[in-house]
């Protein structure tokens, strides 16, 4: 069984918002209050609300090459992993990172008001993390 430390999960989540959507401007994730539900394999779902500021969303909407470079830098930060693949197809972004003999693929589909992210690992055939988000409105 794969064991994830809280810091690992937060890093994956953080990375996904760094590698957020590169869609037509009208389709991008927007700033505001978002409800996110995260499910880890074998664990109950957790739901939290997060306020995404305009600056956070602006970062997420970088041009493709800049986004790829930022993702590669974030993945390599610990010195143990590298970005193997980065694909954008319509409103879906998929990345694969390699850490030694393990690889992790993160696939996210975005719209202005929702996202769906699935994390899989070479250690398991089933998703190890599933995160869904929905826009709630203005930050409180």
N, CA, C and O atoms as CSV, one atom per row, in Angstrom:
chain,resi,resn,atom,element,x,y,z
A,1,UNK,N,N,0.835,-1.186,0.000
A,1,UNK,CA,C,0.000,0.000,0.000
A,1,UNK,C,C,0.879,1.250,0.000
A,1,UNK,O,O,1.906,1.293,0.677
A,2,UNK,N,N,0.482,2.237,-0.742
A,2,UNK,CA,C,1.216,3.495,-0.799
A,2,UNK,C,C,0.832,4.331,0.409
A,2,UNK,O,O,-0.346,4.482,0.733
A,3,UNK,N,N,1.847,4.870,1.069
A,3,UNK,CA,C,1.598,5.758,2.192
A,3,UNK,C,C,2.043,7.153,1.790
A,3,UNK,O,O,3.176,7.351,1.352
A,4,UNK,N,N,1.159,8.103,1.938
A,4,UNK,CA,C,1.461,9.482,1.624
A,4,UNK,C,C,1.525,10.275,2.915
A,4,UNK,O,O,0.640,10.167,3.765
A,5,UNK,N,N,2.567,11.068,3.061
A,5,UNK,CA,C,2.649,12.001,4.178
A,5,UNK,C,C,1.798,13.212,3.832
A,5,UNK,O,O,1.590,13.519,2.658
A,6,UNK,N,N,1.315,13.890,4.845
A,6,UNK,CA,C,0.488,15.087,4.611
A,6,UNK,C,C,1.215,16.087,3.728
A,6,UNK,O,O,0.609,16.700,2.849
A,7,UNK,N,N,2.516,16.253,3.958
A,7,UNK,CA,C,3.280,17.211,3.168
A,7,UNK,C,C,3.306,16.814,1.699
A,7,UNK,O,O,3.285,17.681,0.825
A,8,UNK,N,N,3.353,15.511,1.413
A,8,UNK,CA,C,3.351,15.042,0.038
A,8,UNK,C,C,2.033,15.381,-0.637
A,8,UNK,O,O,2.014,15.866,-1.769
A,9,UNK,N,N,0.932,15.126,0.059
A,9,UNK,CA,C,-0.383,15.434,-0.504
A,9,UNK,C,C,-0.515,16.926,-0.747
A,9,UNK,O,O,-0.991,17.341,-1.804
A,10,UNK,N,N,-0.097,17.740,0.218
A,10,UNK,CA,C,-0.180,19.192,0.046
A,10,UNK,C,C,0.681,19.654,-1.118
A,10,UNK,O,O,0.298,20.560,-1.858
A,11,UNK,N,N,1.856,19.025,-1.284
A,11,UNK,CA,C,2.723,19.388,-2.404
A,11,UNK,C,C,2.058,19.048,-3.730
A,11,UNK,O,O,2.126,19.828,-4.680
A,12,UNK,N,N,1.410,17.878,-3.798
A,12,UNK,CA,C,0.706,17.491,-5.018
A,12,UNK,C,C,-0.424,18.454,-5.319
A,12,UNK,O,O,-0.605,18.881,-6.460
A,13,UNK,N,N,-1.183,18.794,-4.289
A,13,UNK,CA,C,-2.292,19.734,-4.468
A,13,UNK,C,C,-1.746,21.091,-4.893
A,13,UNK,O,O,-2.257,21.706,-5.828
A,14,UNK,N,N,-0.721,21.550,-4.213
A,14,UNK,CA,C,-0.117,22.832,-4.563
A,14,UNK,C,C,0.407,22.849,-5.982
A,14,UNK,O,O,0.253,23.832,-6.706
A,15,UNK,N,N,1.031,21.741,-6.371
A,15,UNK,CA,C,1.551,21.656,-7.717
A,15,UNK,C,C,0.430,21.717,-8.743
A,15,UNK,O,O,0.587,22.335,-9.796
A,16,UNK,N,N,-0.679,21.092,-8.452
A,16,UNK,CA,C,-1.769,21.092,-9.405
A,16,UNK,C,C,-2.321,22.490,-9.622
A,16,UNK,O,O,-2.774,22.811,-10.721
A,17,UNK,N,N,-2.290,23.323,-8.594
A,17,UNK,CA,C,-2.770,24.676,-8.821
A,17,UNK,C,C,-1.703,25.531,-9.452
A,17,UNK,O,O,-2.005,26.582,-10.018
A,18,UNK,N,N,-0.439,25.096,-9.366
A,18,UNK,CA,C,0.608,25.756,-10.123
A,18,UNK,C,C,0.481,25.371,-11.573
A,18,UNK,O,O,0.771,26.171,-12.463
A,19,UNK,N,N,0.043,24.133,-11.821
A,19,UNK,CA,C,-0.113,23.673,-13.200
A,19,UNK,C,C,-1.575,23.694,-13.596
A,19,UNK,O,O,-2.047,22.809,-14.310
A,20,UNK,N,N,-2.270,24.678,-13.144
A,20,UNK,CA,C,-3.701,24.805,-13.438
A,20,UNK,C,C,-3.935,25.126,-14.902
A,20,UNK,O,O,-2.993,25.118,-15.695
A,21,UNK,N,N,-5.158,25.404,-15.265
A,21,UNK,CA,C,-5.578,25.392,-16.656
A,21,UNK,C,C,-4.931,26.411,-17.570
A,21,UNK,O,O,-4.714,27.567,-17.208
A,22,UNK,N,N,-4.633,25.941,-18.759
A,22,UNK,CA,C,-4.216,26.822,-19.836
A,22,UNK,C,C,-5.271,26.699,-20.923
A,22,UNK,O,O,-5.066,26.024,-21.933
A,23,UNK,N,N,-6.357,27.334,-20.712
A,23,UNK,CA,C,-7.485,27.239,-21.623
A,23,UNK,C,C,-7.748,28.610,-22.213
A,23,UNK,O,O,-7.060,29.577,-21.888
A,24,UNK,N,N,-8.737,28.690,-23.074
A,24,UNK,CA,C,-9.137,30.015,-23.527
A,24,UNK,C,C,-9.508,30.830,-22.289
A,24,UNK,O,O,-9.997,30.276,-21.305
A,25,UNK,N,N,-9.281,32.112,-22.334
A,25,UNK,CA,C,-9.479,32.961,-21.164
A,25,UNK,C,C,-10.847,32.774,-20.519
A,25,UNK,O,O,-10.956,32.800,-19.293
A,26,UNK,N,N,-11.894,32.584,-21.326
A,26,UNK,CA,C,-13.228,32.443,-20.744
A,26,UNK,C,C,-13.422,31.103,-20.033
A,26,UNK,O,O,-14.414,30.922,-19.327
A,27,UNK,N,N,-12.489,30.158,-20.210
A,27,UNK,CA,C,-12.620,28.842,-19.598
A,27,UNK,C,C,-11.717,28.637,-18.387
A,27,UNK,O,O,-11.796,27.589,-17.746
A,28,UNK,N,N,-10.884,29.575,-18.059
A,28,UNK,CA,C,-9.939,29.382,-16.966
A,28,UNK,C,C,-10.627,29.369,-15.611
A,28,UNK,O,O,-11.732,29.881,-15.431
A,29,UNK,N,N,-9.929,28.766,-14.679
A,29,UNK,CA,C,-10.367,28.791,-13.282
A,29,UNK,C,C,-10.376,30.247,-12.826
A,29,UNK,O,O,-9.486,31.016,-13.191
A,30,UNK,N,N,-11.352,30.621,-12.049
A,30,UNK,CA,C,-11.460,32.012,-11.653
A,30,UNK,C,C,-11.185,32.189,-10.159
A,30,UNK,O,O,-11.310,31.245,-9.379
A,31,UNK,N,N,-10.813,33.398,-9.776
A,31,UNK,CA,C,-10.563,33.653,-8.351
A,31,UNK,C,C,-11.858,33.590,-7.552
A,31,UNK,O,O,-12.940,33.863,-8.070
A,32,UNK,N,N,-11.727,33.229,-6.299
A,32,UNK,CA,C,-12.889,33.162,-5.423
A,32,UNK,C,C,-12.796,31.981,-4.486
A,32,UNK,O,O,-11.752,31.342,-4.355
A,33,UNK,N,N,-13.913,31.706,-3.837
A,33,UNK,CA,C,-13.987,30.622,-2.858
A,33,UNK,C,C,-14.320,29.318,-3.570
A,33,UNK,O,O,-15.291,29.237,-4.322
A,34,UNK,N,N,-13.512,28.311,-3.325
A,34,UNK,CA,C,-13.681,26.999,-3.937
A,34,UNK,C,C,-13.817,25.948,-2.852
A,34,UNK,O,O,-13.120,25.993,-1.838
A,35,UNK,N,N,-14.714,25.007,-3.069
A,35,UNK,CA,C,-14.842,23.850,-2.196
A,35,UNK,C,C,-14.107,22.698,-2.877
A,35,UNK,O,O,-14.354,22.387,-4.042
A,36,UNK,N,N,-13.195,22.068,-2.124
A,36,UNK,CA,C,-12.406,20.965,-2.672
A,36,UNK,C,C,-12.615,19.719,-1.832
A,36,UNK,O,O,-12.485,19.745,-0.608
A,37,UNK,N,N,-12.938,18.637,-2.505
A,37,UNK,CA,C,-13.110,17.352,-1.840
A,37,UNK,C,C,-11.983,16.440,-2.305
A,37,UNK,O,O,-11.810,16.211,-3.502
A,38,UNK,N,N,-11.216,15.920,-1.345
A,38,UNK,CA,C,-10.081,15.058,-1.637
A,38,UNK,C,C,-10.335,13.682,-1.066
A,38,UNK,O,O,-10.732,13.539,0.091
A,39,UNK,N,N,-10.103,12.668,-1.886
A,39,UNK,CA,C,-10.243,11.286,-1.456
A,39,UNK,C,C,-8.913,10.587,-1.683
A,39,UNK,O,O,-8.385,10.586,-2.795
A,40,UNK,N,N,-8.376,9.993,-0.626
A,40,UNK,CA,C,-7.176,9.179,-0.714
A,40,UNK,C,C,-7.594,7.725,-0.665
A,40,UNK,O,O,-8.568,7.383,0.006
A,41,UNK,N,N,-6.876,6.869,-1.362
A,41,UNK,CA,C,-7.219,5.450,-1.362
A,41,UNK,C,C,-7.293,4.948,0.074
A,41,UNK,O,O,-6.352,5.105,0.853
A,42,UNK,N,N,-8.426,4.344,0.408
A,42,UNK,CA,C,-8.591,3.755,1.731
A,42,UNK,C,C,-8.918,4.730,2.841
A,42,UNK,O,O,-9.002,4.331,4.003
A,43,UNK,N,N,-9.101,5.974,2.521
A,43,UNK,CA,C,-9.395,6.994,3.539
A,43,UNK,C,C,-10.712,7.679,3.200
A,43,UNK,O,O,-11.079,7.767,2.028
A,44,UNK,N,N,-11.425,8.164,4.209
A,44,UNK,CA,C,-12.653,8.928,3.933
A,44,UNK,C,C,-12.328,10.243,3.217
A,44,UNK,O,O,-11.229,10.780,3.355
A,45,UNK,N,N,-13.271,10.741,2.473
A,45,UNK,CA,C,-13.107,12.012,1.775
A,45,UNK,C,C,-13.014,13.155,2.770
A,45,UNK,O,O,-13.600,13.110,3.852
A,46,UNK,N,N,-12.257,14.195,2.378
A,46,UNK,CA,C,-12.156,15.417,3.178
A,46,UNK,C,C,-12.564,16.582,2.287
A,46,UNK,O,O,-12.140,16.684,1.136
A,47,UNK,N,N,-13.390,17.454,2.840
A,47,UNK,CA,C,-13.832,18.627,2.090
A,47,UNK,C,C,-13.377,19.880,2.818
A,47,UNK,O,O,-13.560,20.021,4.028
A,48,UNK,N,N,-12.782,20.784,2.055
A,48,UNK,CA,C,-12.314,22.057,2.599
A,48,UNK,C,C,-12.623,23.163,1.608
A,48,UNK,O,O,-12.785,22.928,0.411
A,49,UNK,N,N,-12.699,24.371,2.135
A,49,UNK,CA,C,-12.884,25.534,1.271
A,49,UNK,C,C,-11.587,26.322,1.234
A,49,UNK,O,O,-10.906,26.461,2.250
A,50,UNK,N,N,-11.250,26.833,0.064
A,50,UNK,CA,C,-10.027,27.603,-0.125
A,50,UNK,C,C,-10.345,28.819,-0.970
A,50,UNK,O,O,-11.093,28.735,-1.944
A,51,UNK,N,N,-9.776,29.942,-0.594
A,51,UNK,CA,C,-9.932,31.171,-1.355
A,51,UNK,C,C,-8.743,31.318,-2.302
A,51,UNK,O,O,-7.599,31.430,-1.861
A,52,UNK,N,N,-9.021,31.317,-3.602
A,52,UNK,CA,C,-7.980,31.526,-4.596
A,52,UNK,C,C,-8.013,32.991,-5.006
A,52,UNK,O,O,-9.012,33.477,-5.537
A,53,UNK,N,N,-6.914,33.686,-4.755
A,53,UNK,CA,C,-6.814,35.112,-5.047
A,53,UNK,C,C,-6.583,35.325,-6.543
A,53,UNK,O,O,-6.205,34.393,-7.253
A,54,UNK,N,N,-6.809,36.556,-7.023
A,54,UNK,CA,C,-6.506,36.843,-8.427
A,54,UNK,C,C,-5.042,36.534,-8.777
A,54,UNK,O,O,-4.759,36.053,-9.874
A,55,UNK,N,N,-4.118,36.806,-7.858
A,55,UNK,CA,C,-2.700,36.515,-8.119
A,55,UNK,C,C,-2.457,35.015,-8.290
A,55,UNK,O,O,-1.659,34.615,-9.138
A,56,UNK,N,N,-3.126,34.191,-7.505
A,56,UNK,CA,C,-2.969,32.742,-7.622
A,56,UNK,C,C,-3.492,32.263,-8.969
A,56,UNK,O,O,-2.870,31.422,-9.618
A,57,UNK,N,N,-4.616,32.789,-9.384
A,57,UNK,CA,C,-5.208,32.383,-10.653
A,57,UNK,C,C,-4.353,32.903,-11.815
A,57,UNK,O,O,-4.199,32.217,-12.826
A,58,UNK,N,N,-3.799,34.108,-11.672
A,58,UNK,CA,C,-2.927,34.651,-12.708
A,58,UNK,C,C,-1.721,33.741,-12.914
A,58,UNK,O,O,-1.331,33.477,-14.051
A,59,UNK,N,N,-1.138,33.268,-11.838
A,59,UNK,CA,C,-0.019,32.333,-11.909
A,59,UNK,C,C,-0.431,31.071,-12.650
A,59,UNK,O,O,0.329,30.536,-13.456
A,60,UNK,N,N,-1.628,30.606,-12.374
A,60,UNK,CA,C,-2.120,29.375,-12.985
A,60,UNK,C,C,-2.368,29.529,-14.481
A,60,UNK,O,O,-2.423,28.531,-15.200
A,61,UNK,N,N,-2.515,30.733,-14.951
A,61,UNK,CA,C,-2.874,30.961,-16.350
A,61,UNK,C,C,-1.690,31.417,-17.204
A,61,UNK,O,O,-1.866,32.127,-18.195
A,62,UNK,N,N,-0.503,31.009,-16.819
A,62,UNK,CA,C,0.692,31.338,-17.587
A,62,UNK,C,C,0.642,30.683,-18.965
A,62,UNK,O,O,-0.073,29.699,-19.153
A,63,UNK,N,N,1.390,31.216,-19.927
A,63,UNK,CA,C,1.506,30.546,-21.226
A,63,UNK,C,C,2.102,29.143,-21.040
A,63,UNK,O,O,2.789,28.878,-20.053
A,64,UNK,N,N,1.833,28.255,-21.996
A,64,UNK,CA,C,2.210,26.841,-21.876
A,64,UNK,C,C,3.679,26.624,-21.541
A,64,UNK,O,O,3.989,25.866,-20.621
A,65,UNK,N,N,4.582,27.263,-22.255
A,65,UNK,CA,C,6.007,27.031,-22.015
A,65,UNK,C,C,6.413,27.485,-20.611
A,65,UNK,O,O,7.181,26.800,-19.936
A,66,UNK,N,N,5.910,28.620,-20.177
A,66,UNK,CA,C,6.230,29.105,-18.826
A,66,UNK,C,C,5.664,28.157,-17.777
A,66,UNK,O,O,6.308,27.890,-16.762
A,67,UNK,N,N,4.472,27.657,-18.020
A,67,UNK,CA,C,3.843,26.734,-17.087
A,67,UNK,C,C,4.627,25.429,-17.006
A,67,UNK,O,O,4.827,24.892,-15.916
A,68,UNK,N,N,5.069,24.920,-18.145
A,68,UNK,CA,C,5.880,23.707,-18.165
A,68,UNK,C,C,7.174,23.919,-17.384
A,68,UNK,O,O,7.566,23.069,-16.584
A,69,UNK,N,N,7.834,25.045,-17.613
A,69,UNK,CA,C,9.085,25.348,-16.909
A,69,UNK,C,C,8.867,25.466,-15.401
A,69,UNK,O,O,9.664,24.951,-14.617
A,70,UNK,N,N,7.793,26.141,-14.994
A,70,UNK,CA,C,7.494,26.286,-13.565
A,70,UNK,C,C,7.192,24.929,-12.933
A,70,UNK,O,O,7.586,24.666,-11.796
A,71,UNK,N,N,6.495,24.073,-13.669
A,71,UNK,CA,C,6.171,22.744,-13.165
A,71,UNK,C,C,7.438,21.915,-13.009
A,71,UNK,O,O,7.625,21.253,-11.988
A,72,UNK,N,N,8.305,21.945,-14.007
A,72,UNK,CA,C,9.565,21.196,-13.942
A,72,UNK,C,C,10.399,21.663,-12.751
A,72,UNK,O,O,10.996,20.850,-12.045
A,73,UNK,N,N,10.434,22.966,-12.535
A,73,UNK,CA,C,11.196,23.522,-11.413
A,73,UNK,C,C,10.600,23.081,-10.079
A,73,UNK,O,O,11.340,22.717,-9.165
A,74,UNK,N,N,9.269,23.109,-9.955
A,74,UNK,CA,C,8.608,22.700,-8.705
A,74,UNK,C,C,8.837,21.210,-8.427
A,74,UNK,O,O,9.071,20.822,-7.283
A,75,UNK,N,N,8.770,20.385,-9.462
A,75,UNK,CA,C,8.974,18.945,-9.292
A,75,UNK,C,C,10.415,18.651,-8.886
A,75,UNK,O,O,10.656,17.782,-8.048
A,76,UNK,N,N,11.374,19.366,-9.470
A,76,UNK,CA,C,12.790,19.120,-9.211
A,76,UNK,C,C,13.293,19.753,-7.915
A,76,UNK,O,O,14.440,19.538,-7.522
A,77,UNK,N,N,12.444,20.527,-7.255
A,77,UNK,CA,C,12.879,21.297,-6.083
A,77,UNK,C,C,13.537,20.442,-4.996
A,77,UNK,O,O,14.508,20.879,-4.379
A,78,UNK,N,N,13.026,19.233,-4.752
A,78,UNK,CA,C,13.609,18.399,-3.702
A,78,UNK,C,C,14.848,17.653,-4.174
A,78,UNK,O,O,15.506,16.982,-3.379
A,79,UNK,N,N,15.175,17.763,-5.465
A,79,UNK,CA,C,16.370,17.124,-6.001
A,79,UNK,C,C,16.215,15.648,-6.287
A,79,UNK,O,O,17.172,15.008,-6.723
A,80,UNK,N,N,15.048,15.090,-6.057
A,80,UNK,CA,C,14.843,13.659,-6.232
A,80,UNK,C,C,13.969,13.317,-7.434
A,80,UNK,O,O,13.938,12.166,-7.870
A,81,UNK,N,N,13.264,14.301,-7.966
A,81,UNK,CA,C,12.282,14.025,-9.012
A,81,UNK,C,C,12.535,14.883,-10.246
A,81,UNK,O,O,13.175,15.933,-10.178
A,82,UNK,N,N,12.011,14.403,-11.380
A,82,UNK,CA,C,12.079,15.170,-12.620
A,82,UNK,C,C,10.726,15.094,-13.323
A,82,UNK,O,O,9.971,14.138,-13.143
A,83,UNK,N,N,10.441,16.097,-14.109
A,83,UNK,CA,C,9.225,16.111,-14.914
A,83,UNK,C,C,9.505,15.331,-16.184
A,83,UNK,O,O,10.366,15.716,-16.974
A,84,UNK,N,N,8.783,14.238,-16.386
A,84,UNK,CA,C,8.978,13.382,-17.555
A,84,UNK,C,C,8.072,13.808,-18.706
A,84,UNK,O,O,8.471,13.759,-19.869
A,85,UNK,N,N,6.850,14.225,-18.374
A,85,UNK,CA,C,5.886,14.520,-19.422
A,85,UNK,C,C,4.965,15.644,-18.974
A,85,UNK,O,O,4.614,15.742,-17.799
A,86,UNK,N,N,4.579,16.484,-19.915
A,86,UNK,CA,C,3.653,17.586,-19.677
A,86,UNK,C,C,2.818,17.726,-20.934
A,86,UNK,O,O,3.337,18.091,-21.989
A,87,UNK,N,N,1.526,17.439,-20.831
A,87,UNK,CA,C,0.638,17.514,-21.995
A,87,UNK,C,C,-0.556,18.392,-21.683
A,87,UNK,O,O,-1.090,18.387,-20.574
A,88,UNK,N,N,-0.961,19.149,-22.697
A,88,UNK,CA,C,-2.191,19.925,-22.599
A,88,UNK,C,C,-3.047,19.559,-23.792
A,88,UNK,O,O,-2.592,19.629,-24.934
A,89,UNK,N,N,-4.283,19.168,-23.534
A,89,UNK,CA,C,-5.207,18.812,-24.597
A,89,UNK,C,C,-6.561,19.412,-24.242
A,89,UNK,O,O,-7.278,18.890,-23.388
A,90,UNK,N,N,-6.904,20.511,-24.905
A,90,UNK,CA,C,-8.156,21.196,-24.587
A,90,UNK,C,C,-8.123,21.709,-23.150
A,90,UNK,O,O,-7.249,22.495,-22.786
A,91,UNK,N,N,-9.074,21.264,-22.339
A,91,UNK,CA,C,-9.148,21.726,-20.955
A,91,UNK,C,C,-8.553,20.702,-19.978
A,91,UNK,O,O,-8.852,20.725,-18.784
A,92,UNK,N,N,-7.705,19.799,-20.505
A,92,UNK,CA,C,-7.074,18.786,-19.659
A,92,UNK,C,C,-5.560,18.941,-19.679
A,92,UNK,O,O,-4.953,19.109,-20.736
A,93,UNK,N,N,-4.962,18.882,-18.497
A,93,UNK,CA,C,-3.511,18.930,-18.337
A,93,UNK,C,C,-3.089,17.642,-17.661
A,93,UNK,O,O,-3.693,17.209,-16.680
A,94,UNK,N,N,-2.036,17.030,-18.203
A,94,UNK,CA,C,-1.514,15.795,-17.626
A,94,UNK,C,C,-0.007,15.938,-17.461
A,94,UNK,O,O,0.689,16.352,-18.388
A,95,UNK,N,N,0.489,15.594,-16.285
A,95,UNK,CA,C,1.924,15.620,-16.033
A,95,UNK,C,C,2.344,14.265,-15.465
A,95,UNK,O,O,1.572,13.586,-14.788
A,96,UNK,N,N,3.582,13.896,-15.760
A,96,UNK,CA,C,4.171,12.699,-15.159
A,96,UNK,C,C,5.504,13.097,-14.578
A,96,UNK,O,O,6.345,13.689,-15.253
A,97,UNK,N,N,5.685,12.761,-13.309
A,97,UNK,CA,C,6.964,13.023,-12.669
A,97,UNK,C,C,7.585,11.692,-12.263
A,97,UNK,O,O,6.884,10.751,-11.889
A,98,UNK,N,N,8.909,11.631,-12.343
A,98,UNK,CA,C,9.645,10.427,-11.998
A,98,UNK,C,C,10.524,10.736,-10.797
A,98,UNK,O,O,11.265,11.720,-10.776
A,99,UNK,N,N,10.420,9.866,-9.797
A,99,UNK,CA,C,11.213,9.976,-8.581
A,99,UNK,C,C,11.865,8.608,-8.356
A,99,UNK,O,O,11.251,7.711,-7.779
A,100,UNK,N,N,13.112,8.454,-8.816
A,100,UNK,CA,C,13.769,7.154,-8.729
A,100,UNK,C,C,13.058,6.159,-9.615
A,100,UNK,O,O,12.892,6.395,-10.811
A,101,UNK,N,N,12.631,5.037,-9.033
A,101,UNK,CA,C,11.946,3.998,-9.808
A,101,UNK,C,C,10.432,4.188,-9.839
A,101,UNK,O,O,9.723,3.393,-10.457
A,102,UNK,N,N,9.934,5.221,-9.186
A,102,UNK,CA,C,8.496,5.470,-9.121
A,102,UNK,C,C,8.122,6.617,-10.043
A,102,UNK,O,O,8.887,7.566,-10.214
A,103,UNK,N,N,6.941,6.523,-10.633
A,103,UNK,CA,C,6.431,7.658,-11.395
A,103,UNK,C,C,4.993,7.932,-10.967
A,103,UNK,O,O,4.251,7.028,-10.583
A,104,UNK,N,N,4.630,9.191,-11.044
A,104,UNK,CA,C,3.298,9.641,-10.658
A,104,UNK,C,C,2.731,10.468,-11.803
A,104,UNK,O,O,3.395,11.360,-12.331
A,105,UNK,N,N,1.497,10.162,-12.179
A,105,UNK,CA,C,0.810,10.922,-13.221
A,105,UNK,C,C,-0.353,11.676,-12.588
A,105,UNK,O,O,-1.132,11.112,-11.819
A,106,UNK,N,N,-0.457,12.946,-12.921
A,106,UNK,CA,C,-1.517,13.799,-12.415
A,106,UNK,C,C,-2.284,14.331,-13.624
A,106,UNK,O,O,-1.713,14.995,-14.489
A,107,UNK,N,N,-3.566,14.037,-13.675
A,107,UNK,CA,C,-4.402,14.496,-14.774
A,107,UNK,C,C,-5.526,15.346,-14.214
A,107,UNK,O,O,-6.268,14.911,-13.334
A,108,UNK,N,N,-5.648,16.557,-14.728
A,108,UNK,CA,C,-6.678,17.494,-14.264
A,108,UNK,C,C,-7.468,18.032,-15.436
A,108,UNK,O,O,-6.913,18.366,-16.482
A,109,UNK,N,N,-8.769,18.110,-15.243
A,109,UNK,CA,C,-9.659,18.722,-16.219
A,109,UNK,C,C,-10.298,19.930,-15.544
A,109,UNK,O,O,-10.823,19.831,-14.435
A,110,UNK,N,N,-10.247,21.065,-16.223
A,110,UNK,CA,C,-10.682,22.325,-15.640
A,110,UNK,C,C,-11.780,22.990,-16.446
A,110,UNK,O,O,-11.914,22.778,-17.651
A,111,UNK,N,N,-12.567,23.808,-15.743
A,111,UNK,CA,C,-13.473,24.772,-16.360
A,111,UNK,C,C,-13.500,25.966,-15.416
A,111,UNK,O,O,-12.859,25.935,-14.365
A,112,UNK,N,N,-14.210,26.982,-15.761
A,112,UNK,CA,C,-14.263,28.159,-14.866
A,112,UNK,C,C,-14.801,27.825,-13.494
A,112,UNK,O,O,-14.377,28.424,-12.506
A,113,UNK,N,N,-15.718,26.891,-13.409
A,113,UNK,CA,C,-16.425,26.644,-12.151
A,113,UNK,C,C,-16.179,25.280,-11.532
A,113,UNK,O,O,-16.804,24.951,-10.524
A,114,UNK,N,N,-15.290,24.475,-12.099
A,114,UNK,CA,C,-15.054,23.148,-11.541
A,114,UNK,C,C,-13.720,22.594,-12.025
A,114,UNK,O,O,-13.198,23.006,-13.061
A,115,UNK,N,N,-13.181,21.658,-11.258
A,115,UNK,CA,C,-12.022,20.908,-11.710
A,115,UNK,C,C,-12.109,19.495,-11.150
A,115,UNK,O,O,-12.787,19.242,-10.155
A,116,UNK,N,N,-11.414,18.591,-11.808
A,116,UNK,CA,C,-11.364,17.196,-11.392
A,116,UNK,C,C,-9.934,16.717,-11.607
A,116,UNK,O,O,-9.429,16.762,-12.729
A,117,UNK,N,N,-9.279,16.260,-10.544
A,117,UNK,CA,C,-7.886,15.838,-10.601
A,117,UNK,C,C,-7.758,14.407,-10.104
A,117,UNK,O,O,-8.330,14.036,-9.079
A,118,UNK,N,N,-6.997,13.610,-10.848
A,118,UNK,CA,C,-6.740,12.226,-10.460
A,118,UNK,C,C,-5.231,12.016,-10.467
A,118,UNK,O,O,-4.549,12.369,-11.429
A,119,UNK,N,N,-4.714,11.433,-9.375
A,119,UNK,CA,C,-3.297,11.126,-9.239
A,119,UNK,C,C,-3.144,9.613,-9.225
A,119,UNK,O,O,-3.780,8.925,-8.427
A,120,UNK,N,N,-2.294,9.097,-10.116
A,120,UNK,CA,C,-2.007,7.660,-10.138
A,120,UNK,C,C,-0.508,7.462,-10.019
A,120,UNK,O,O,0.280,8.360,-10.316
A,121,UNK,N,N,-0.133,6.282,-9.583
A,121,UNK,CA,C,1.272,5.959,-9.356
A,121,UNK,C,C,1.588,4.616,-9.986
A,121,UNK,O,O,0.704,3.771,-10.126
A,122,UNK,N,N,2.852,4.411,-10.369
A,122,UNK,CA,C,3.246,3.119,-10.923
A,122,UNK,C,C,3.162,2.013,-9.875
A,122,UNK,O,O,3.208,0.830,-10.211
A,123,UNK,N,N,3.042,2.396,-8.622
A,123,UNK,CA,C,2.936,1.393,-7.560
A,123,UNK,C,C,1.545,0.790,-7.467
A,123,UNK,O,O,1.367,-0.271,-6.870
A,124,UNK,N,N,0.561,1.454,-8.049
A,124,UNK,CA,C,-0.831,0.977,-8.010
A,124,UNK,C,C,-1.472,1.222,-9.358
A,124,UNK,O,O,-1.099,2.143,-10.084
A,125,UNK,N,N,-2.423,0.401,-9.676
A,125,UNK,CA,C,-3.147,0.568,-10.934
A,125,UNK,C,C,-4.345,1.504,-10.775
A,125,UNK,O,O,-4.859,2.030,-11.762
A,126,UNK,N,N,-4.787,1.710,-9.537
A,126,UNK,CA,C,-5.954,2.553,-9.295
A,126,UNK,C,C,-5.499,3.933,-8.837
A,126,UNK,O,O,-4.383,4.069,-8.335
A,127,UNK,N,N,-6.323,4.952,-8.994
A,127,UNK,CA,C,-5.948,6.285,-8.516
A,127,UNK,C,C,-5.668,6.279,-7.012
A,127,UNK,O,O,-6.362,5.614,-6.243
A,128,UNK,N,N,-4.648,7.026,-6.610
A,128,UNK,CA,C,-4.324,7.119,-5.190
A,128,UNK,C,C,-4.883,8.389,-4.563
A,128,UNK,O,O,-5.063,8.460,-3.347
A,129,UNK,N,N,-5.154,9.385,-5.387
A,129,UNK,CA,C,-5.766,10.630,-4.919
A,129,UNK,C,C,-6.780,11.068,-5.976
A,129,UNK,O,O,-6.506,11.023,-7.175
A,130,UNK,N,N,-7.953,11.492,-5.508
A,130,UNK,CA,C,-8.956,12.060,-6.404
A,130,UNK,C,C,-9.446,13.349,-5.748
A,130,UNK,O,O,-9.924,13.332,-4.614
A,131,UNK,N,N,-9.324,14.458,-6.463
A,131,UNK,CA,C,-9.746,15.739,-5.923
A,131,UNK,C,C,-10.726,16.392,-6.886
A,131,UNK,O,O,-10.488,16.461,-8.092
A,132,UNK,N,N,-11.829,16.869,-6.329
A,132,UNK,CA,C,-12.807,17.602,-7.118
A,132,UNK,C,C,-13.020,18.963,-6.478
A,132,UNK,O,O,-13.056,19.090,-5.254
A,133,UNK,N,N,-13.160,19.971,-7.314
A,133,UNK,CA,C,-13.395,21.310,-6.808
A,133,UNK,C,C,-14.547,21.965,-7.515
A,133,UNK,O,O,-14.823,21.695,-8.684
A,134,UNK,N,N,-15.219,22.835,-6.783
A,134,UNK,CA,C,-16.294,23.612,-7.408
A,134,UNK,C,C,-16.269,25.032,-6.857
A,134,UNK,O,O,-15.997,25.261,-5.679
A,135,UNK,N,N,-16.554,25.956,-7.726
A,135,UNK,CA,C,-16.568,27.373,-7.387
A,135,UNK,C,C,-17.816,27.674,-6.564
A,135,UNK,O,O,-18.921,27.280,-6.934
A,136,UNK,N,N,-17.630,28.383,-5.433
A,136,UNK,CA,C,-18.749,28.725,-4.565
A,136,UNK,C,C,-19.170,30.189,-4.669
A,136,UNK,O,O,-20.327,30.520,-4.408
A,137,UNK,N,N,-18.251,31.058,-5.045
A,137,UNK,CA,C,-18.561,32.486,-5.117
A,137,UNK,C,C,-17.397,33.315,-4.620
A,137,UNK,O,O,-16.251,32.866,-4.632
A,138,UNK,N,N,-17.692,34.521,-4.186
A,138,UNK,CA,C,-16.660,35.429,-3.698
A,138,UNK,C,C,-16.080,34.914,-2.387
A,138,UNK,O,O,-16.763,34.252,-1.607
A,139,UNK,N,N,-14.791,35.234,-2.157
A,139,UNK,CA,C,-14.153,34.870,-0.897
A,139,UNK,C,C,-14.791,35.655,0.235
A,139,UNK,O,O,-15.204,36.801,0.063
A,140,UNK,N,N,-14.862,35.025,1.380
A,140,UNK,CA,C,-15.493,35.656,2.544
A,140,UNK,C,C,-14.471,36.334,3.406
A,140,UNK,O,O,-14.819,36.919,4.432
